[in-house]
Amino acid sequence: MRRWRYSLAWIYRKNLDDLRWMARSGLFRRLRQWDRDPDAQPAIFVFHTVDPSRFREQLQFLMRNGYRTLRAHELLDPSVDTRRAVVLTFDDARESLWKFAFPALREFGLVATSFVVTGCVPEWENRSSEAQAPGGTGLAETGLCTWPEIEEMAASGVLEFQSHTHRHLLVETEPVLAGFLTPDLLGREFANTHLPLRIRELVAEVGPEGALGAPIFASAPLLAARRMLKVAPQLTERCREAVQRGGGRRFFSQPGWLRILRHEYGRACREARLAFSWHAAEEYNRLVLDELTEARRVLQARIGGPADQLCLPWFVADRGHLPLIQRAGYRAVHWGAQPAAWLDLGREGLRHFWRVDECFLQMLPGAGSISVAEVLRIRLRNAFTRASRSRV
């Protein structure tokens, strides 16, 4: 099978900025000399899934070398001493935050911030922290922290919670076929956030089995795109019907299933009067603003506080959306590894913070600081672990 121009699994590679910065040697230099630059922002590190044993090593490294941890709101307080300070951030509030990171942070007397996808957080409560379930590894998590867990962590003062938008959306942007909805794409990420909004809404409407076969088009993060594709319903219906006639999930086990779907898709395109169009700019901007404001509203209702800092999904945003971010009530934006000097931002009245992957944490100056080779080994191991977990 020939390679497709667009791969669903790698539409956005979140580590690309880290790797580019590594190639320029800026990351290593900045981390190694962190304590020599009094004007540098505190080092901010990004965690997703927490490896409990490695996380404890990282906390021990910070404690041994006299580093302090700050919460996100302290980044905006000019009276806070940021010397030898770091910020630990946990994107998505995955279940390992509750099971492993929270108990360890509390034990060491450290604090952190988590960015929550408010529209995906479950209500039910049926898990224990590591103190009650010490046999786990934290590396095979399948979900997110629940609201009761988030509320308990926030009340403790150990974790501060800020916005990661309401639904962590991808949107289809171009009429370029990327693939079809197959069984292995369902449930790969929490709330199917790896799938574009149109497909997520279809799954919610007709169920996972009924949505199989739907065509998926080239996509981008909501905050990085400027327009959203409209797809004629018959394109989706024709492909879904072919899958249902073929036995649902069994359809994808037969040879030639991709050829069949391409054929049905092509026929539907030829028969449609208008196969593709785009949502109006006003409608798109309203969707962006709704995602931003709803996340703040939910956080304020559930745990209180200003909820005025935003972590960008996939670390990216189009500059044209920055006024909408400010209009939604945010005061700060957290990116990936892009230094603010490169971005030339700040004219909107927003503060901008860059962050790097947690595997670089132990490159900070101090006893036990690790080498570049060790960082690369950790990156490769983590990438292999993620790839293994994504195979279904």
Secondary structure, DSSP 8 states (H G I E B T S, - for coil): ----SS-GGGSS-TTHHHHHHHHTTHHHHHHHTGGG-TTS--EEEEESS--HHHHHHHHHHHHHTT-EE--GGGGG-TTS--TTEEEEEEETTBHHIIIIIHHHHHHHT--EEEEE-GGG---------TTT-TT--SSS--SB--HHHHHHHHHHTSEEEEES-SS--EEEEEEEEEEE--GGGTTSSGGGTTSBHHHHHHHHHHHHHHHTT-EEEEEEETTT-S--EEE-HHHHHHHHHHHHHTTGGGGGGSTTHHHHHHHHHHHHHHH-S--EEE--HHHHHHHHHHHHHHHHHHHHHHH-S---EEE-GGG---GGGHHHHHHTT--EEE-SS--HHHHT--TTS-EEE--EEGGGGGGSSSTT---HHHHHHHHHHHHHHHHHHH--
